[in-house]
């Protein structure tokens, strides 16, 4: 462990971070980063067994806890946040990561799928934030929302998902205005990230999809979950103490483009 790592852990000792959707995908690596940084880290998700499995793969010796709850149910998620604050004495960081992505255009997406995405991606962020705010105010904590490059630019076949993430973007803005004097609120917008076996297989080196993707991203590759987690950890930490209402794309430069192909590449 480096001196810097030791100092970071010492600063965060006793602080409590809650990560929703922490059973897999991006949620688990984000939770691991907070745990490695010395936070008491609470993994929130619908299925307790999945959360315990995620914790088993986390940093050895870190202070990690599973807490089952449904972020799309206001009463349930309020009980979660109140219970966490009561058990650990405080709540310093909320990472609204829980999300659902189902493909489809406005003409083809199933109404049930549309409602499910709205429920998790929008209601979940709103309800979890509402439930956590009284506890965050008490310690001048912060919220980091996980958006998407689909909140900034459109995706093919993701009409409903893009709509939900666009809502998260402007909800972040509104909460930063309303609560920034006590609770900082920011958002991270990942590009395609190798956050699951399915994505890793689809974007394996040498596949046609990987070639098309790399051609559009200035850095020429997808992101790694730890790269997203690092930016989330920065926004939650003291070095971002005057950052409020910020939207940080972590996408290898994808959203810097106007969408045109490189006309000068041989």
Secondary structure as GFF3:
##gff-version 3
##sequence-region A 1 266
A	DSSP	alpha_helix	3	12	.	.	.	ID=ss1
A	DSSP	beta_strand	16	20	.	.	.	ID=ss2
A	DSSP	alpha_helix	25	36	.	.	.	ID=ss3
A	DSSP	beta_strand	40	45	.	.	.	ID=ss4
A	DSSP	alpha_helix	48	56	.	.	.	ID=ss5
A	DSSP	beta_strand	64	68	.	.	.	ID=ss6
A	DSSP	alpha_helix	74	88	.	.	.	ID=ss7
A	DSSP	beta_strand	93	96	.	.	.	ID=ss8
A	DSSP	alpha_helix	111	117	.	.	.	ID=ss9
A	DSSP	pi_helix	118	123	.	.	.	ID=ss10
A	DSSP	alpha_helix	124	139	.	.	.	ID=ss11
A	DSSP	beta_strand	142	146	.	.	.	ID=ss12
A	DSSP	three_ten_helix	149	151	.	.	.	ID=ss13
A	DSSP	alpha_helix	159	179	.	.	.	ID=ss14
A	DSSP	beta_strand	184	190	.	.	.	ID=ss15
A	DSSP	alpha_helix	197	202	.	.	.	ID=ss16
A	DSSP	alpha_helix	208	216	.	.	.	ID=ss17
A	DSSP	alpha_helix	225	236	.	.	.	ID=ss18
A	DSSP	three_ten_helix	238	240	.	.	.	ID=ss19
A	DSSP	beta_strand	247	250	.	.	.	ID=ss20
A	DSSP	three_ten_helix	254	256	.	.	.	ID=ss21
###
